Amino acid sequence: MDIPGISSASMSLLTRNVGSDIGTALLKKALDNEEETNNNMMKLLEQAANPDLGAHVNTVA
């Protein structure tokens, strides 16, 4: 058995898994932030909505 080769392969696999886990965690955080931003935007749009806006047009002016 080639102990240094096994050790190197094991370390490479571990490094790859850690990198993948970090990438997944960052993506999840980005998606959570995007969802929060969208929710805040929807709240602002609901507050700003005026159902009477544009219902009356002043044609005399």
VEXDOGU-926212 format. One record per residue (C-alpha): residue number from 1; chain; x, y, z. Coordinates in pm, whole numbers, m for minus. Example, Ala and Ser with C-alpha at 12.3 -4.5 7.8 and 13.67 -1.06 7.14 Angstrom:
   pos   unit       px       py       pz
     1      A     1230     m450      780
     2      A     1367     m106      714
END
This chain:
   pos   unit       px       py       pz
     1      A        0        0        0
     2      A      115      348      m81
     3      A       52      539      244
     4      A      161      882      113
     5      A      m64      837     m192
     6      A     m364      741       21
     7      A     m297     1031      255
     8      A     m271     1273      m37
     9      A     m592     1143     m197
    10      A     m774     1165      135
    11      A     m658     1522      191
    12      A     m757     1620     m163
    13      A    m1106     1474     m114
    14      A    m1143     1649      222
    15      A    m1036     1983       72
    16      A    m1283     1942     m214
    17      A    m1567     1860       27
    18      A    m1489     2161      247
    19      A    m1482     2388      m58
    20      A    m1814     2250     m175
    21      A    m1968     2300      170
    22      A    m1846     2660      180
    23      A    m1985     2730     m166
    24      A    m2320     2580      m70
    25      A    m2335     2786      250
    26      A    m2255     3107       60
    27      A    m2520     3032     m200
    28      A    m2779     2966       71
    29      A    m2692     3295      241
    30      A    m2720     3483      m90
    31      A    m3060     3327     m160
    32      A    m3181     3412      192
    33      A    m3068     3773      146
    34      A    m3241     3793     m192
    35      A    m3564     3658      m44
    36      A    m3552     3913      238
    37      A    m3488     4195      m10
    38      A    m3782     4083     m223
    39      A    m4010     4064       81
    40      A    m3910     4416      186
    41      A    m3969     4544     m168
    42      A    m4316     4389     m174
    43      A    m4401     4555      159
    44      A    m4286     4893       26
    45      A    m4491     4851     m291
    46      A    m4800     4756      m91
    47      A    m4762     5063      130
    48      A    m4707     5293     m167
    49      A    m5003     5162     m365
    50      A    m5285     5414     m395
    51      A    m5593     5258     m558
    52      A    m5732     5601     m658
    53      A    m5416     5708     m838
    54      A    m5492     5767    m1204
    55      A    m5865     5715    m1161
    56      A    m5944     6080    m1236
    57      A    m5800     6276    m1525
    58      A    m5824     6657    m1525
    59      A    m5909     6746    m1885
    60      A    m5990     7112    m1817
    61      A    m5643     7222    m1720
END
